[in-house]
Amino acid sequence: MGICGSKPAGEPNEPTASGVNEGVPPDDRVGQCVLTLKEHSGPVWWASFSPDGAKIVSASYDTTVRVCSAATGECELTLEGHSSTVKSACFSPDGARIVSASFDETVRVWNAATGACELTLEEHSSGVRSACFSPDGARIVSASHDRTVRVWSAATGECELTLEHSHWVRSACFSPDGARIVSASTDRTVRVWNAATGECELTLKEHSDAVYSACFSPDGARIVSASADRTVRVWNALTPEQAAKAAKAAEAEEMTKAAKDAAPTIAFSVIELTGKELPTTTLSALHTVGELKQEVAAASGRRAEQVRLVLKGEVLDDESKTLGECGVEAGSQVNAVSQ
């Protein structure tokens, strides 16, 4: 009858196709509803997992965002502050923050551990349909009924770019490398933008009605879009030059990763100002300052941009430099400072 866990009278207890559920306990069966979260008091527009899969964030018509345990369904946080329906909510890549989009014309950024509202982004002039972080967590992109896509600094809340459609924008998200943005609009187009300059690189026009959503494939090479014209369309997102560049970059990244994995690790310590020593790292001299920051952030419960690393009185501020280039060696002591 549409209720999780129920079945019409006389129906078998499990699907028999391929025998996927034969001998499986009821709670572990494929397709079994294992949790029903009922905390919201109005329709729920959006729900998604945290990066580690431990939590679920949901956005509702009741003007709240809720964070629940993905294991038990218990509501751990209720984020209140929006004054109208909340259309989307999602975690940052490191799971430390949540961004929500509301028809109160704002985007809000919340601390995922405490529920405190850290930023309110207010430059949209109509309801905001969606908002999400860039892959590195440094930026936020939002889509609004004011016909714009806006790109914001996730650290300061400053609006860095405004991208324009000719009608409502229903969704916007970054490419996997963060270099491009794809947006879907009721003007019947999908647009691809340069995330650094705001230049429109592609306008995809074959839909015959409003386009409700669009996103990149994991490799960034294709785009899928969904429309009121009853079609899903898949588009080539790369020019031949971009495809060749992407293939070359992927090959170089794989070679770099292999070299890092093969290199011997350095036994060095990371100490916080409190004197607490963080867990021993497993990094080599070929790993970068940025990668060490990510490890320190994860171990200390902070965001990478909140961490400053100091070695022998010198701040390690170039995240692209390798630890070897910075002079980190066996026995080194790196100090981690909040900023």
Buried (B, 14 or more C-beta within 10 A) or exposed (E): EEEEEEEEEEEEEBEEEEEEBEEEEEEEBEEBEEEEBEBBEEEBBBBBBBEEEEBBBBBBBBBBBBBBBBEEBEBBBBBEBBEBBBBBBBBBBBBBBBBBBBBBBBBBBBBBEEBEBBBEBEBBEBBBBBBBBBBBBBBBBBBBBBBBBBBBBBBEBEBBBEBBBEEBBBBBBBBBBBBBBBBBBBBBBBBBBBBEEBEBBBEBEEBEEBBBBBBBBEBBBBBBBBBBBEEEBEBEBBEEEBBEEBEEEEEEEEEEEEEBEEBEBBEBBBBBEEEEEBEEBEBBBBBBBBBBBBBBBBBBEBBBBBBBBBBEEEEBEEBEBBBBBBEBEEEBEBBBEEE
